Amino acid sequence: MKKLIWILVAVALLLLFPGLGSAIAATVTPVITWIASQPLLVGFGLGAAAMPHLRKAVQPAKHA
């Protein structure tokens, strides 16, 4: 229910301020393009995203 309220608030803001969407897009697009062109950042992000999955798959050996 909380997510629905956030979606409705976002839609209301976009309807009240039509230039807001294009202003956000004009700001976010160059940032995403720059991040995508940085292989070190992309590799770090993929590695950070994979860590929880790797921890589940590799269990430490139990010593008797």
Chimera marker file (.cmm) of the C-alpha trace (Angstrom):
<marker_set name="trace">
<marker id="1" x="0.000" y="0.000" z="0.000" r="1" g="1" b="0" radius="0.5"/>
<marker id="2" x="2.887" y="2.315" z="0.814" r="1" g="1" b="0" radius="0.5"/>
<marker id="3" x="4.407" y="1.778" z="-2.649" r="1" g="1" b="0" radius="0.5"/>
<marker id="4" x="1.113" y="2.703" z="-4.275" r="1" g="1" b="0" radius="0.5"/>
<marker id="5" x="1.062" y="5.998" z="-2.398" r="1" g="1" b="0" radius="0.5"/>
<marker id="6" x="4.618" y="6.790" z="-3.562" r="1" g="1" b="0" radius="0.5"/>
<marker id="7" x="3.655" y="6.010" z="-7.160" r="1" g="1" b="0" radius="0.5"/>
<marker id="8" x="0.594" y="8.261" z="-6.920" r="1" g="1" b="0" radius="0.5"/>
<marker id="9" x="2.680" y="11.073" z="-5.407" r="1" g="1" b="0" radius="0.5"/>
<marker id="10" x="5.231" y="10.767" z="-8.231" r="1" g="1" b="0" radius="0.5"/>
<marker id="11" x="2.494" y="10.843" z="-10.883" r="1" g="1" b="0" radius="0.5"/>
<marker id="12" x="0.873" y="13.859" z="-9.219" r="1" g="1" b="0" radius="0.5"/>
<marker id="13" x="4.190" y="15.725" z="-9.176" r="1" g="1" b="0" radius="0.5"/>
<marker id="14" x="4.772" y="14.963" z="-12.846" r="1" g="1" b="0" radius="0.5"/>
<marker id="15" x="1.282" y="16.184" z="-13.697" r="1" g="1" b="0" radius="0.5"/>
<marker id="16" x="1.650" y="19.365" z="-11.642" r="1" g="1" b="0" radius="0.5"/>
<marker id="17" x="5.165" y="20.111" z="-12.913" r="1" g="1" b="0" radius="0.5"/>
<marker id="18" x="5.485" y="18.772" z="-16.486" r="1" g="1" b="0" radius="0.5"/>
<marker id="19" x="9.038" y="20.066" z="-16.887" r="1" g="1" b="0" radius="0.5"/>
<marker id="20" x="10.177" y="18.096" z="-13.855" r="1" g="1" b="0" radius="0.5"/>
<marker id="21" x="10.436" y="14.810" z="-15.746" r="1" g="1" b="0" radius="0.5"/>
<marker id="22" x="12.605" y="16.246" z="-18.504" r="1" g="1" b="0" radius="0.5"/>
<marker id="23" x="14.767" y="18.088" z="-15.962" r="1" g="1" b="0" radius="0.5"/>
<marker id="24" x="15.370" y="14.864" z="-14.051" r="1" g="1" b="0" radius="0.5"/>
<marker id="25" x="16.100" y="12.993" z="-17.276" r="1" g="1" b="0" radius="0.5"/>
<marker id="26" x="18.515" y="15.721" z="-18.408" r="1" g="1" b="0" radius="0.5"/>
<marker id="27" x="20.404" y="15.347" z="-15.121" r="1" g="1" b="0" radius="0.5"/>
<marker id="28" x="20.351" y="11.565" z="-14.738" r="1" g="1" b="0" radius="0.5"/>
<marker id="29" x="21.170" y="10.577" z="-18.336" r="1" g="1" b="0" radius="0.5"/>
<marker id="30" x="24.714" y="12.038" z="-18.453" r="1" g="1" b="0" radius="0.5"/>
<marker id="31" x="25.493" y="10.550" z="-15.044" r="1" g="1" b="0" radius="0.5"/>
<marker id="32" x="24.384" y="7.068" z="-16.125" r="1" g="1" b="0" radius="0.5"/>
<marker id="33" x="26.305" y="7.407" z="-19.381" r="1" g="1" b="0" radius="0.5"/>
<marker id="34" x="29.459" y="8.410" z="-17.516" r="1" g="1" b="0" radius="0.5"/>
<marker id="35" x="29.128" y="5.546" z="-15.007" r="1" g="1" b="0" radius="0.5"/>
<marker id="36" x="28.551" y="3.041" z="-17.827" r="1" g="1" b="0" radius="0.5"/>
<marker id="37" x="31.749" y="4.212" z="-19.538" r="1" g="1" b="0" radius="0.5"/>
<marker id="38" x="33.856" y="3.523" z="-16.415" r="1" g="1" b="0" radius="0.5"/>
<marker id="39" x="34.837" y="-0.168" z="-16.497" r="1" g="1" b="0" radius="0.5"/>
<marker id="40" x="36.246" y="-0.062" z="-12.967" r="1" g="1" b="0" radius="0.5"/>
<marker id="41" x="32.947" y="1.198" z="-11.514" r="1" g="1" b="0" radius="0.5"/>
<marker id="42" x="30.909" y="-1.304" z="-13.527" r="1" g="1" b="0" radius="0.5"/>
<marker id="43" x="33.171" y="-4.167" z="-12.421" r="1" g="1" b="0" radius="0.5"/>
<marker id="44" x="33.023" y="-3.065" z="-8.782" r="1" g="1" b="0" radius="0.5"/>
<marker id="45" x="29.224" y="-2.837" z="-8.954" r="1" g="1" b="0" radius="0.5"/>
<marker id="46" x="28.905" y="-6.293" z="-10.478" r="1" g="1" b="0" radius="0.5"/>
<marker id="47" x="31.285" y="-7.710" z="-7.880" r="1" g="1" b="0" radius="0.5"/>
<marker id="48" x="29.393" y="-6.076" z="-5.023" r="1" g="1" b="0" radius="0.5"/>
<marker id="49" x="26.121" y="-7.427" z="-6.397" r="1" g="1" b="0" radius="0.5"/>
<marker id="50" x="27.573" y="-10.954" z="-6.631" r="1" g="1" b="0" radius="0.5"/>
<marker id="51" x="28.979" y="-11.085" z="-3.090" r="1" g="1" b="0" radius="0.5"/>
<marker id="52" x="25.783" y="-12.172" z="-1.257" r="1" g="1" b="0" radius="0.5"/>
<marker id="53" x="25.235" y="-14.939" z="-3.797" r="1" g="1" b="0" radius="0.5"/>
<marker id="54" x="28.801" y="-16.156" z="-3.460" r="1" g="1" b="0" radius="0.5"/>
<marker id="55" x="28.562" y="-16.197" z="0.325" r="1" g="1" b="0" radius="0.5"/>
<marker id="56" x="25.481" y="-18.430" z="0.172" r="1" g="1" b="0" radius="0.5"/>
<marker id="57" x="27.127" y="-20.849" z="-2.258" r="1" g="1" b="0" radius="0.5"/>
<marker id="58" x="30.426" y="-21.209" z="-0.420" r="1" g="1" b="0" radius="0.5"/>
<marker id="59" x="29.955" y="-22.466" z="3.131" r="1" g="1" b="0" radius="0.5"/>
<marker id="60" x="32.974" y="-22.551" z="5.444" r="1" g="1" b="0" radius="0.5"/>
<marker id="61" x="34.257" y="-26.006" z="6.379" r="1" g="1" b="0" radius="0.5"/>
<marker id="62" x="33.123" y="-27.198" z="9.795" r="1" g="1" b="0" radius="0.5"/>
<marker id="63" x="35.958" y="-28.461" z="11.948" r="1" g="1" b="0" radius="0.5"/>
<marker id="64" x="35.275" y="-31.308" z="14.344" r="1" g="1" b="0" radius="0.5"/>
<link id1="1" id2="2" r="1" g="1" b="0" radius="0.2"/>
<link id1="2" id2="3" r="1" g="1" b="0" radius="0.2"/>
<link id1="3" id2="4" r="1" g="1" b="0" radius="0.2"/>
<link id1="4" id2="5" r="1" g="1" b="0" radius="0.2"/>
<link id1="5" id2="6" r="1" g="1" b="0" radius="0.2"/>
<link id1="6" id2="7" r="1" g="1" b="0" radius="0.2"/>
<link id1="7" id2="8" r="1" g="1" b="0" radius="0.2"/>
<link id1="8" id2="9" r="1" g="1" b="0" radius="0.2"/>
<link id1="9" id2="10" r="1" g="1" b="0" radius="0.2"/>
<link id1="10" id2="11" r="1" g="1" b="0" radius="0.2"/>
<link id1="11" id2="12" r="1" g="1" b="0" radius="0.2"/>
<link id1="12" id2="13" r="1" g="1" b="0" radius="0.2"/>
<link id1="13" id2="14" r="1" g="1" b="0" radius="0.2"/>
<link id1="14" id2="15" r="1" g="1" b="0" radius="0.2"/>
<link id1="15" id2="16" r="1" g="1" b="0" radius="0.2"/>
<link id1="16" id2="17" r="1" g="1" b="0" radius="0.2"/>
<link id1="17" id2="18" r="1" g="1" b="0" radius="0.2"/>
<link id1="18" id2="19" r="1" g="1" b="0" radius="0.2"/>
<link id1="19" id2="20" r="1" g="1" b="0" radius="0.2"/>
<link id1="20" id2="21" r="1" g="1" b="0" radius="0.2"/>
<link id1="21" id2="22" r="1" g="1" b="0" radius="0.2"/>
<link id1="22" id2="23" r="1" g="1" b="0" radius="0.2"/>
<link id1="23" id2="24" r="1" g="1" b="0" radius="0.2"/>
<link id1="24" id2="25" r="1" g="1" b="0" radius="0.2"/>
<link id1="25" id2="26" r="1" g="1" b="0" radius="0.2"/>
<link id1="26" id2="27" r="1" g="1" b="0" radius="0.2"/>
<link id1="27" id2="28" r="1" g="1" b="0" radius="0.2"/>
<link id1="28" id2="29" r="1" g="1" b="0" radius="0.2"/>
<link id1="29" id2="30" r="1" g="1" b="0" radius="0.2"/>
<link id1="30" id2="31" r="1" g="1" b="0" radius="0.2"/>
<link id1="31" id2="32" r="1" g="1" b="0" radius="0.2"/>
<link id1="32" id2="33" r="1" g="1" b="0" radius="0.2"/>
<link id1="33" id2="34" r="1" g="1" b="0" radius="0.2"/>
<link id1="34" id2="35" r="1" g="1" b="0" radius="0.2"/>
<link id1="35" id2="36" r="1" g="1" b="0" radius="0.2"/>
<link id1="36" id2="37" r="1" g="1" b="0" radius="0.2"/>
<link id1="37" id2="38" r="1" g="1" b="0" radius="0.2"/>
<link id1="38" id2="39" r="1" g="1" b="0" radius="0.2"/>
<link id1="39" id2="40" r="1" g="1" b="0" radius="0.2"/>
<link id1="40" id2="41" r="1" g="1" b="0" radius="0.2"/>
<link id1="41" id2="42" r="1" g="1" b="0" radius="0.2"/>
<link id1="42" id2="43" r="1" g="1" b="0" radius="0.2"/>
<link id1="43" id2="44" r="1" g="1" b="0" radius="0.2"/>
<link id1="44" id2="45" r="1" g="1" b="0" radius="0.2"/>
<link id1="45" id2="46" r="1" g="1" b="0" radius="0.2"/>
<link id1="46" id2="47" r="1" g="1" b="0" radius="0.2"/>
<link id1="47" id2="48" r="1" g="1" b="0" radius="0.2"/>
<link id1="48" id2="49" r="1" g="1" b="0" radius="0.2"/>
<link id1="49" id2="50" r="1" g="1" b="0" radius="0.2"/>
<link id1="50" id2="51" r="1" g="1" b="0" radius="0.2"/>
<link id1="51" id2="52" r="1" g="1" b="0" radius="0.2"/>
<link id1="52" id2="53" r="1" g="1" b="0" radius="0.2"/>
<link id1="53" id2="54" r="1" g="1" b="0" radius="0.2"/>
<link id1="54" id2="55" r="1" g="1" b="0" radius="0.2"/>
<link id1="55" id2="56" r="1" g="1" b="0" radius="0.2"/>
<link id1="56" id2="57" r="1" g="1" b="0" radius="0.2"/>
<link id1="57" id2="58" r="1" g="1" b="0" radius="0.2"/>
<link id1="58" id2="59" r="1" g="1" b="0" radius="0.2"/>
<link id1="59" id2="60" r="1" g="1" b="0" radius="0.2"/>
<link id1="60" id2="61" r="1" g="1" b="0" radius="0.2"/>
<link id1="61" id2="62" r="1" g="1" b="0" radius="0.2"/>
<link id1="62" id2="63" r="1" g="1" b="0" radius="0.2"/>
<link id1="63" id2="64" r="1" g="1" b="0" radius="0.2"/>
</marker_set>
